[in-house]
């Protein structure tokens, strides 16, 4: 009978929510009866259902998309000195490129790939850790299109060889925990600091009443977040806390105005990569492709710990039997690589990675990928065409609180939750130390190598590993990461070549 149930379709096994004693039981049952088809159409009502809970990660993802793409394109615009540094022309270009990314990459790609063709692939978001490296990419003589294409090529190679899933399996519990704790803690502190700086600026513009905005908003956010956690509704944190933060800040005198009018972006790649239009950089040559190669290798090397952290959230929040709806690392890399190469060619300035502001709240809400992906795509298209939602999402109170409660606090909590034994704590501590010393890529690669060799962590686990799993693969990954970091000047005390 169980075998028959397992072979039946989602539609046949589905039950109505009122048949369950709680909403959580219903959502967990939904996760356990779904089994998506790879690279074939998966349709709403037939293979999955769209629930109210899917709207929350969709809103969070849309806010995160606008924020992160704007930050990345702005970094490119500043470092490449586009339009001679003219602020008005530069800001108009940034808004235009964000609008393009929302419509094509955030809308059509998300619905087509993660919503229909492969719901086990997470949405392709923005590679935030690459933003600080854009200054070096520009100084090295790089080019946004060349970088985007090379990231897509290297990412596809890793996906085809299934290197991503292999590295995920070789990353022990303690290493995963340390990575999550470090990313969560550093991100949390950076957002609070940035919000405080913005609040101080508002005080100078609007008078003394605007000064304590960050203190009051963060204080209210902590209380609301704690109450949501208490009643088991933490998945509502992003929309509710962001709305309250925006309202409180506005009431306290913070300045806000809608400035991005409705419209459509340019669709012609020759316009975006013209010498006098779009990026005003022209098409890249061989020199530009060579200049961005080490940065592209580093970007793809960063993918595995990033993807790993997002899948961990599903594993922590989904029922144990819901293995068929877990994010597939290699398929996510495939989708991200395709989106990256095509998006860059068409003129987009985004560097893609797994979409954290979608996956984390979706996992907490106990929802699979496709339903929220379709809603995310729709919201991104609407935000792009209407324009005004982009202003609201990029407003500091909404932006900072959304990232705090939707990404960094859950990362920190998940990492701490995974540390249950002393051996895991040792690996986690080493990972945090190495990450703080250099960066999370170095911390992950070094700690994975030490953990698999049995020098830290669980020695019994190390004994069960093959030589390739214990030394060769982690060793090669560590060397690739260290060499890439050294080439681009990311190792302390070592001057980069590029």
SULPE-V251357 format. One record per residue. N is the residue number from 1. RES is the residue in one letter. OMEGA is omega in whole degrees, 0 to 359 (999 if undefined). Layout:
N;RES;OMEGA
N;RES;OMEGA
This chain:
1;X;178
2;X;180
3;X;179
4;X;179
5;X;181
6;X;182
7;X;179
8;X;185
9;X;177
10;X;182
11;X;180
12;X;184
13;X;185
14;X;176
15;X;179
16;X;183
17;X;183
18;X;178
19;X;182
20;X;183
21;X;179
22;X;178
23;X;180
24;X;178
25;X;178
26;X;181
27;X;179
28;X;176
29;X;177
30;X;180
31;X;185
32;X;183
33;X;180
34;X;173
35;X;187
36;X;177
37;X;180
38;X;175
39;X;171
40;X;185
41;X;170
42;X;190
43;X;175
44;X;181
45;X;178
46;X;183
47;X;178
48;X;179
49;X;176
50;X;184
51;X;178
52;X;180
53;X;179
54;X;182
55;X;183
56;X;176
57;X;178
58;X;177
59;X;180
60;X;181
61;X;180
62;X;176
63;X;181
64;X;181
65;X;181
66;X;183
67;X;187
68;X;179
69;X;178
70;X;180
71;X;183
72;X;180
73;X;177
74;X;179
75;X;176
76;X;183
77;X;180
78;X;186
79;X;177
80;X;177
81;X;181
82;X;177
83;X;178
84;X;179
85;X;179
86;X;185
87;X;183
88;X;178
89;X;180
90;X;180
91;X;177
92;X;178
93;X;180
94;X;180
95;X;180
96;X;181
97;X;176
98;X;178
99;X;178
100;X;182
101;X;179
102;X;185
103;X;185
104;X;185
105;X;181
106;X;182
107;X;187
108;X;181
109;X;182
110;X;181
111;X;184
112;X;186
113;X;186
114;X;180
115;X;187
116;X;190
117;X;180
118;X;182
119;X;174
120;X;176
121;X;179
122;X;180
123;X;178
124;X;184
125;X;184
126;X;184
127;X;185
128;X;181
129;X;179
130;X;183
131;X;179
132;X;182
133;X;185
134;X;177
135;X;179
136;X;178
137;X;179
138;X;180
139;X;181
140;X;181
141;X;180
142;X;183
143;X;182
144;X;180
145;X;179
146;X;179
147;X;181
148;X;180
149;X;181
150;X;176
151;X;178
152;X;181
153;X;180
154;X;179
155;X;178
156;X;177
157;X;180
158;X;180
159;X;182
160;X;180
161;X;181
162;X;179
163;X;182
164;X;181
165;X;178
166;X;179
167;X;177
168;X;181
169;X;181
170;X;180
171;X;184
172;X;183
173;X;181
174;X;179
175;X;178
176;X;182
177;X;180
178;X;179
179;X;181
180;X;180
181;X;181
182;X;181
183;X;180
184;X;183
185;X;181
186;X;178
187;X;179
188;X;181
189;X;181
190;X;180
191;X;178
192;X;179
193;X;181
194;X;179
195;X;178
196;X;178
197;X;178
198;X;180
199;X;178
200;X;177
201;X;177
202;X;179
203;X;180
204;X;182
205;X;189
206;X;181
207;X;187
208;X;184
209;X;181
210;X;185
211;X;184
212;X;183
213;X;183
214;X;181
215;X;182
216;X;182
217;X;179
218;X;178
219;X;177
220;X;180
221;X;179
222;X;181
223;X;181
224;X;180
225;X;179
226;X;179
227;X;178
228;X;178
229;X;182
230;X;183
231;X;177
232;X;180
233;X;184
234;X;180
235;X;177
236;X;190
237;X;186
238;X;182
239;X;183
240;X;181
241;X;179
242;X;179
243;X;179
244;X;180
245;X;179
246;X;180
247;X;180
248;X;181
249;X;181
250;X;179
251;X;181
252;X;174
253;X;179
254;X;184
255;X;176
256;X;177
257;X;174
258;X;183
259;X;183
260;X;185
261;X;177
262;X;179
263;X;178
264;X;179
265;X;172
266;X;181
267;X;186
268;X;178
269;X;180
270;X;175
271;X;182
272;X;184
273;X;174
274;X;180
275;X;179
276;X;180
277;X;177
278;X;180
279;X;183
280;X;180
281;X;184
282;X;179
283;X;181
284;X;175
285;X;182
286;X;181
287;X;180
288;X;178
289;X;178
290;X;182
291;X;184
292;X;186
293;X;181
294;X;178
295;X;178
296;X;177
297;X;180
298;X;180
299;X;180
300;X;176
301;X;178
302;X;185
303;X;187
304;X;178
305;X;178
306;X;181
307;X;181
308;X;180
309;X;180
310;X;179
311;X;178
312;X;179
313;X;176
314;X;182
315;X;181
316;X;187
317;X;179
318;X;172
319;X;185
320;X;183
321;X;184
322;X;184
323;X;185
324;X;180
325;X;179
326;X;177
327;X;177
328;X;185
329;X;185
330;X;178
331;X;177
332;X;177
333;X;178
334;X;180
335;X;180
336;X;181
337;X;179
338;X;180
339;X;182
340;X;182
341;X;181
342;X;181
343;X;179
344;X;180
345;X;182
346;X;174
347;X;182
348;X;180
349;X;183
350;X;168
351;X;193
352;X;172
353;X;177
354;X;188
355;X;185
356;X;181
357;X;170
358;X;189
359;X;184
360;X;177
361;X;178
362;X;179
363;X;179
364;X;180
365;X;180
366;X;178
367;X;176
368;X;188
369;X;197
370;X;183
371;X;179
372;X;179
373;X;179
374;X;178
375;X;177
376;X;179
377;X;180
378;X;180
379;X;179
380;X;178
381;X;180
382;X;180
383;X;180
384;X;184
385;X;182
386;X;176
387;X;185
388;X;177
389;X;177
390;X;179
391;X;182
392;X;182
393;X;181
394;X;178
395;X;190
396;X;181
397;X;180
398;X;181
399;X;186
400;X;181
401;X;178
402;X;180
403;X;181
404;X;185
405;X;184
406;X;184
407;X;193
408;X;175
409;X;176
410;X;176
411;X;180
412;X;180
413;X;181
414;X;178
415;X;179
416;X;179
417;X;183
418;X;181
419;X;183
420;X;181
421;X;183
422;X;182
423;X;177
424;X;179
425;X;179
426;X;178
427;X;180
428;X;180
429;X;179
430;X;179
431;X;179
432;X;180
433;X;181
434;X;179
435;X;179
436;X;181
437;X;180
438;X;176
439;X;184
440;X;179
441;X;178
442;X;181
443;X;179
444;X;183
445;X;181
446;X;183
447;X;177
448;X;179
449;X;181
450;X;181
451;X;181
452;X;177
453;X;179
454;X;180
455;X;172
456;X;177
457;X;185
458;X;180
459;X;179
460;X;177
461;X;180
462;X;181
463;X;182
464;X;182
465;X;174
466;X;179
467;X;180
468;X;181
469;X;183
470;X;189
471;X;191
472;X;182
473;X;177
474;X;179
475;X;178
476;X;180
477;X;179
478;X;179
479;X;179
480;X;181
481;X;182
482;X;180
483;X;179
484;X;179
485;X;180
486;X;182
487;X;183
488;X;173
489;X;182
490;X;174
491;X;183
492;X;176
493;X;181
494;X;181
495;X;182
496;X;178
497;X;184
498;X;999
